[in-house]
Amino acid sequence: MPRTHKPRSTKKTAEAVAPAMPKTAAVIGLGYVGLPLLVELAAHGFKALGVDVDQSKIDAIRRGRSYIADVPSAAVKKYRDMGLIDATTDYARLSEADAISICVPTPLRKTKDPDLAYIVHAVESLAPHLKEGAIVILESTTYPGTTDELVLTRLETDGKKAGKDFYLAFSPERVDPGNPVYQTHNTPKVLGGFTPECTKRAAAFYGALFEKVEVVSSTRAAEMVKLLENTFRAVNIGLVNEMAVMCERLGLDVWEVIRAAASKPFGFMPFYPGPGLGGHCIPIDPLYLSWKLRSLNYTARFIELASEVNTSMPRYVVDRLMKSLNARGKAVKGARILILGVAYKRDVSDVRESPAIDAILLLRGLGAKVSYSDPFVPHLREHELDMKSVKLTAAAMKGADAVLVITDHKGIDYKSVAKNASYIFDARNALSGVKSKKIERL
């Protein structure tokens, strides 16, 4: 969450600021990454210009309103009223910017290869308006080589050269929605430039924004850092998800096993199983690396296997639920299933790649009557789904043949759930402190 303090001075030592500190900084892409960065720029006294193709985002910012949970509307309004924040759909205004951060989405196609159309559009729209001496920093997650191969070639037009006429770098975004401790300003920033001068200038600029800048040798190294971070998480989550499947086969409680293993003060880091991966990073980013390595005739086996295990978890959860209903004399066809939580993680409203969507579609395909309750997601419009959250009342829980916990939001009264639901499948161990024969855990 960006801070709402008075703009701080950006003065550094002569060496850190050399040769010149940007005065106007732009952010292309005003989503979960871009809007917090825009407000952080304003909080440090920069004139911050946001650019996005979505007019509704521009209108919200100009009205002093935030559409991202981690960014208070009060902060947007404050810096808007001070004249430090503006937003537009007009790329021509990028000619005003001394520094530009590109924070556009990088999804995967259905074939699981990278879709870089948003980056291409942003860079090609920026190129005609690139100011002499401007710093350009790509933050969008992508495979090693993107900055040099895709961005550089599109900016080196009309004889312009990176490291001389403009300065190009890559710095991976590290946004963790809903994290109350690590936010934009205090999460260390990794950065690598195309040339040493690019690195120097970009690091000086970001050094005025972030508490720590970790410089690496190249844009490719910086790109790889982000992929290592999320591949590490994806592989370990895949491992513990498979451990959950094995423990179920062996008649063991995986949560008990993890808890005991975590008592070891060295050599073990606990990861926890769940109904599948969600969000825009962990399920997607490792596949960028896997795709790139296939072009080099190498199979990233850990990544491929982890992806296979993790994407199978929603079906595994549904299969377990179906078997449990059968054991209770209830067919899944026609069963009333109430899902608790459809956001991809606790206490956020983001439903991108949420395993709840897969679970709902699978259950509907089996003929179940599915509803959901999520205080953060009042309306779910994803894929062919168009559903509204129901209130988590005693009547709603008693009326369900099964309550399926997908997302463990903190604000849910799980004791009430345990009291009123006739059967609960807890895929997050949200009811860990409640003992009941009607509760089944992953």
C-alpha positions in Angstrom: 0.0 0.0 0.0 1.5 3.3 -1.0 2.1 5.7 1.9 0.2 8.9 2.2 2.9 11.0 3.8 4.1 14.3 2.4 6.3 14.0 -0.6 9.9 13.2 0.4 12.9 14.9 -1.0 14.6 12.9 -3.7 18.0 14.4 -3.0 20.8 11.9 -2.9 24.6 12.2 -3.1 26.0 13.7 -6.3 27.2 10.2 -7.4 23.7 8.6 -6.9 21.9 11.4 -8.7 24.3 11.8 -11.6 23.8 12.9 -14.2 20.2 14.0 -13.6 17.2 12.8 -11.6 13.9 12.5 -13.6 11.3 15.1 -12.7 8.3 13.6 -14.5 7.9 9.8 -14.5 5.3 7.8 -16.3 3.7 4.4 -15.8 2.2 2.4 -18.6 -0.3 0.0 -17.4 -2.3 0.9 -14.3 -3.3 -2.4 -12.8 -2.2 -4.2 -9.7 1.5 -3.2 -10.3 1.1 0.1 -12.1 -1.2 2.0 -9.9 0.8 1.4 -6.6 3.9 2.5 -8.5 2.2 5.6 -9.8 1.1 6.7 -6.3 4.6 5.8 -4.9 6.2 8.2 -7.5 3.9 11.0 -6.4 4.6 10.2 -2.7 8.3 10.9 -3.5 7.6 14.2 -5.2 7.7 13.1 -8.8 5.1 14.4 -11.3 3.5 11.0 -12.0 1.7 10.3 -15.3 -0.3 7.1 -15.7 -1.1 5.8 -19.2 -3.6 3.0 -19.8 -6.0 2.0 -22.6 -8.8 1.5 -20.1 -10.7 4.7 -19.9 -12.5 3.7 -16.7 -9.2 3.5 -14.9 -8.2 7.0 -16.2 -11.6 8.4 -15.1 -11.2 6.9 -11.6 -7.7 8.3 -11.1 -8.8 11.7 -12.3 -11.7 11.6 -9.8 -9.2 10.7 -7.0 -10.5 7.1 -6.6 -8.6 3.9 -6.4 -9.8 0.6 -7.9 -7.0 -1.5 -6.3 -7.6 -2.7 -2.7 -3.9 -2.1 -1.7 -4.1 1.6 -2.8 -6.3 3.9 -0.6 -8.5 6.3 -2.6 -7.3 8.9 -0.1 -3.8 8.6 -1.4 -4.9 9.0 -5.1 -7.0 12.0 -4.2 -4.3 13.6 -2.1 -1.7 13.5 -4.9 -4.2 14.3 -7.6 -5.3 17.4 -5.7 -1.6 18.4 -5.2 -1.1 18.1 -9.0 1.4 15.3 -8.7 -0.8 12.6 -10.4 -2.4 12.6 -13.8 -3.7 9.9 -16.1 -4.5 9.6 -19.8 -5.0 7.2 -22.7 -2.9 9.4 -24.9 0.5 7.9 -25.5 1.7 11.2 -27.0 1.9 12.6 -23.5 4.8 10.3 -22.8 7.0 12.9 -24.5 6.7 14.7 -21.1 8.3 11.9 -19.2 12.0 11.6 -18.1 11.4 8.0 -17.0 8.8 5.4 -18.1 8.0 2.2 -16.3 6.1 -0.4 -18.3 3.8 -2.5 -16.2 1.4 -4.2 -18.6 0.1 -7.8 -18.4 1.9 -10.8 -19.9 -0.6 -13.7 -20.0 -0.1 -17.1 -21.6 -2.0 -18.2 -24.7 -4.1 -21.4 -24.5 -1.1 -23.1 -26.0 0.9 -22.1 -23.0 3.3 -19.9 -24.9 3.9 -16.2 -24.0 1.5 -13.5 -25.2 3.6 -10.4 -25.4 1.0 -8.3 -27.3 0.6 -5.9 -24.4 4.3 -5.2 -24.2 4.6 -4.8 -28.0 1.7 -2.4 -28.1 3.1 -0.3 -25.2 6.6 -0.1 -26.6 5.5 0.7 -30.2 3.1 3.4 -28.8 5.9 4.8 -26.7 8.6 4.8 -29.4 7.5 7.9 -31.4 7.3 10.0 -28.2 10.4 8.8 -26.4 12.2 11.8 -24.9 15.9 12.3 -25.4 17.8 10.8 -22.4 14.7 9.1 -21.0 14.9 6.0 -18.8 12.7 3.1 -19.9 12.2 0.2 -17.4 10.2 -2.9 -18.2 8.6 -4.5 -15.2 6.3 -7.0 -16.9 7.3 -10.6 -16.1 8.7 -12.3 -19.2 11.3 -14.8 -20.4 15.1 -13.9 -20.4 15.9 -11.9 -23.5 12.6 -10.0 -24.0 14.0 -6.6 -23.0 17.0 -6.9 -25.4 15.3 -8.7 -28.2 11.8 -7.1 -28.2 11.9 -3.8 -26.4 15.3 -2.6 -27.6 14.7 -3.2 -31.3 11.4 -1.2 -31.2 12.9 1.7 -29.3 16.1 2.0 -31.4 14.4 3.8 -34.2 15.6 6.9 -36.2 19.2 6.2 -35.2 18.5 6.2 -31.5 20.9 4.0 -29.4 20.3 2.5 -25.9 22.9 3.7 -23.5 23.4 7.0 -25.4 20.0 8.5 -26.5 17.9 6.6 -24.0 18.5 4.2 -21.1 16.9 0.8 -21.0 16.5 -1.6 -18.0 14.5 -4.4 -16.6 13.2 -4.6 -13.0 10.7 -7.3 -12.2 7.6 -6.4 -10.3 7.3 -8.0 -6.8 3.8 -7.0 -5.8 2.1 -9.3 -3.2 -1.5 -8.2 -3.0 -2.9 -8.1 0.5 0.6 -8.1 2.1 0.4 -5.7 5.0 4.2 -5.7 5.6 6.0 -5.7 2.3 4.6 -3.1 -0.1 5.9 -1.1 -3.0 8.4 1.1 -1.2 10.0 -1.5 1.1 10.2 -4.5 -1.2 13.7 -4.7 -2.6 13.9 -4.0 -6.3 16.1 -6.1 -8.6 17.4 -4.2 -11.7 19.6 -4.8 -14.6 20.4 -2.5 -17.5 21.2 -3.0 -21.1 24.5 -1.2 -20.7 26.4 -0.1 -17.5 25.2 3.4 -18.1 21.6 2.2 -18.4 22.0 0.4 -15.1 23.5 3.4 -13.4 20.8 5.8 -14.4 17.9 3.4 -13.8 19.3 2.3 -10.4 19.7 6.0 -9.4 16.0 6.7 -10.4 14.6 3.6 -8.6 17.0 4.3 -5.6 14.9 7.4 -5.0 11.7 5.3 -4.8 12.7 2.0 -3.1 14.5 1.3 0.1 16.9 -1.1 -1.6 17.9 -1.7 -5.3 19.6 -5.0 -6.0 21.7 -4.5 -9.1 22.5 -7.4 -11.4 24.7 -7.6 -14.5 22.1 -7.5 -17.3 18.5 -7.3 -18.2 18.5 -11.1 -18.8 19.8 -11.8 -15.3 17.0 -9.5 -13.9 14.4 -11.3 -16.0 15.7 -14.7 -14.8 15.5 -13.6 -11.1 11.8 -13.2 -11.3 11.3 -16.6 -12.9 13.5 -18.2 -10.3 11.5 -16.7 -7.5 8.2 -18.0 -8.8 9.5 -21.3 -10.1 10.9 -22.0 -6.6 7.4 -21.4 -5.2 5.6 -23.4 -7.9 7.8 -26.4 -7.6 7.6 -26.5 -3.8 3.9 -26.1 -3.9 3.7 -28.9 -6.5 5.8 -31.1 -4.1 3.6 -30.5 -1.1 0.4 -30.9 -3.2 1.6 -34.3 -4.3 2.5 -35.0 -0.6 -1.1 -34.3 0.3 -2.3 -36.9 -2.3 0.2 -39.4 -1.0 -0.8 -38.8 2.7 -4.4 -39.3 1.8 -3.6 -42.7 0.2 -1.6 -43.6 3.3 -4.3 -42.5 5.7 -2.1 -39.7 7.1 -2.9 -36.0 7.9 -0.6 -34.0 5.7 -1.1 -30.9 7.9 0.2 -32.8 10.9 3.1 -34.0 8.9 4.0 -30.5 7.7 3.6 -29.0 11.2 6.0 -31.5 12.7 8.5 -31.2 9.8 8.5 -27.4 10.3 9.7 -27.8 13.9 13.2 -28.5 12.4 15.1 -25.2 12.8 17.2 -25.7 9.6 17.0 -27.4 6.2 13.2 -27.2 5.9 10.8 -24.4 4.7 7.1 -25.2 5.1 4.9 -24.9 2.1 1.2 -25.8 2.2 -1.1 -27.8 -0.1 -4.3 -26.3 -1.5 -6.9 -26.7 -4.2 -4.6 -25.3 -6.9 -2.6 -22.2 -7.8 -4.0 -18.8 -8.7 -3.0 -15.3 -9.4 -1.0 -13.9 -12.3 2.4 -15.1 -11.2 3.0 -18.5 -9.8 0.8 -20.5 -12.2 2.1 -18.6 -15.3 5.7 -17.3 -14.8 7.5 -20.6 -14.7 5.9 -21.6 -18.0 7.6 -18.6 -19.6 10.9 -20.1 -18.7 9.8 -23.6 -19.8 8.7 -22.2 -23.2 12.0 -20.4 -23.7 14.0 -23.5 -22.8 12.1 -25.6 -25.3 13.3 -23.2 -28.0 16.8 -24.2 -26.9 16.0 -27.9 -27.1 15.9 -28.3 -23.3 12.9 -29.6 -21.2 12.4 -27.9 -17.9 11.3 -31.1 -16.2 10.7 -29.7 -12.7 8.5 -26.9 -14.1 6.5 -29.1 -16.3 5.9 -31.7 -13.5 5.0 -29.0 -10.9 2.5 -27.4 -13.4 1.0 -30.8 -14.0 0.5 -31.5 -10.3 -0.7 -28.0 -9.5 -3.3 -27.8 -12.3 -4.7 -31.2 -11.4 -5.6 -30.1 -7.8 -9.0 -28.6 -8.5 -10.1 -31.9 -10.1 -8.5 -33.9 -7.2 -10.5 -31.7 -4.7 -13.8 -32.2 -6.7 -13.1 -36.0 -6.9 -12.6 -36.2 -3.1 -15.7 -34.2 -2.5 -17.7 -36.4 -4.9 -16.5 -39.6 -3.2 -17.3 -38.2 0.3 -20.8 -37.2 -0.9 -21.3 -40.7 -2.3 -20.2 -42.2 1.1 -22.9 -40.1 2.7 -25.5 -41.4 0.3 -25.7 -38.2 -1.8 -24.9 -38.1 -5.5 -23.0 -35.0 -6.8 -25.6 -34.6 -9.5 -28.3 -32.3 -8.0 -26.2 -31.7 -4.8 -26.1 -28.1 -3.4 -22.5 -27.1 -3.1 -21.6 -23.8 -1.3 -18.1 -22.7 -2.0 -16.4 -20.5 0.5 -14.0 -18.1 -1.2 -13.4 -17.6 -4.9 -10.5 -15.2 -4.8 -7.1 -16.8 -5.6 -5.7 -16.0 -2.2 -6.7 -14.9 1.3 -8.2 -11.4 1.8 -7.9 -10.1 -1.7 -10.5 -9.6 -4.4 -8.4 -10.9 -7.3 -9.8 -14.0 -9.1 -7.3 -14.3 -11.8 -6.5 -18.0 -12.4 -8.4 -18.9 -9.2 -8.8 -22.6 -8.6 -12.3 -21.9 -7.4 -13.3 -21.2 -11.0 -12.1 -24.6 -12.1 -13.9 -26.2 -9.2 -17.2 -24.5 -10.0 -17.0 -25.5 -13.7 -16.1 -29.1 -12.8 -19.0 -29.3 -10.3 -21.4 -27.8 -12.6 -20.3 -30.2 -15.3 -21.2 -33.0 -12.9 -24.7 -31.6 -12.4 -24.2 -29.9 -9.0 -26.0 -26.8 -8.0 -23.2 -24.4 -7.0 -23.3 -21.2 -5.1 -20.5 -19.2 -3.5 -19.8 -16.8 -0.6 -16.9 -14.4 -0.7 -16.9 -11.0 1.1 -14.2 -9.7 -1.3 -15.8 -10.8 -4.6 -19.5 -9.8 -4.7 -19.8 -10.6 -8.4 -17.9 -13.4 -10.2 -17.7 -12.9 -14.0 -15.0 -15.2 -15.3 -15.1 -17.6 -18.3 -18.8 -18.4 -18.8 -19.5 -17.8 -15.1 -21.8 -15.0 -14.0 -22.6 -15.5 -10.3 -23.3 -13.3 -7.2 -22.0 -14.0 -3.8 -24.6 -15.2 -1.2 -24.6 -14.2 2.4 -23.0 -16.7 4.7 -26.1 -17.2 6.8 -26.9 -20.2 9.0 -29.7 -21.0 6.5 -27.4 -20.9 3.5 -25.0 -23.3 5.2 -27.7 -25.7 6.5 -29.2 -25.7 3.0 -26.0 -26.9 1.4 -25.2 -30.6 1.0 -21.6 -29.7 1.2 -19.5 -26.6 2.0 -16.2 -26.5 0.1 -13.6 -24.1 1.5 -11.4 -22.9 -1.4 -10.1 -19.6 0.0 -9.4 -19.1 3.7 -10.4 -15.5 4.2 -9.7 -14.4 7.8 -13.1 -12.7 8.3 -15.2 -15.8 7.9 -16.7 -17.3 11.1 -15.4 -20.8 10.7 -16.9 -21.9 14.0 -20.3 -20.9 12.6 -19.5 -22.9 9.5 -18.7 -26.0 11.5 -21.8 -25.6 13.6 -24.3 -25.1 10.7 -22.9 -27.0 7.7 -23.8 -30.7 7.4 -20.6 -31.6 5.7 -17.4 -29.5 5.0 -14.5 -30.2 2.7 -11.7 -27.9 3.9 -9.1 -27.6 1.1 -7.1 -24.9 3.1 -7.1 -26.2 6.6 -9.1 -23.1 7.6 -10.9 -25.1 10.3 -7.7 -26.5 11.8 -8.8 -25.6 15.3 -12.2 -27.2 15.0 -12.7 -30.9 15.6 -15.7 -32.5 14.0 -16.5 -35.7 12.2 -18.3 -33.8 9.5 -15.1 -31.9 8.5 -12.8 -33.5 5.9 -9.4 -31.9 5.1 -7.3 -32.0 2.0 
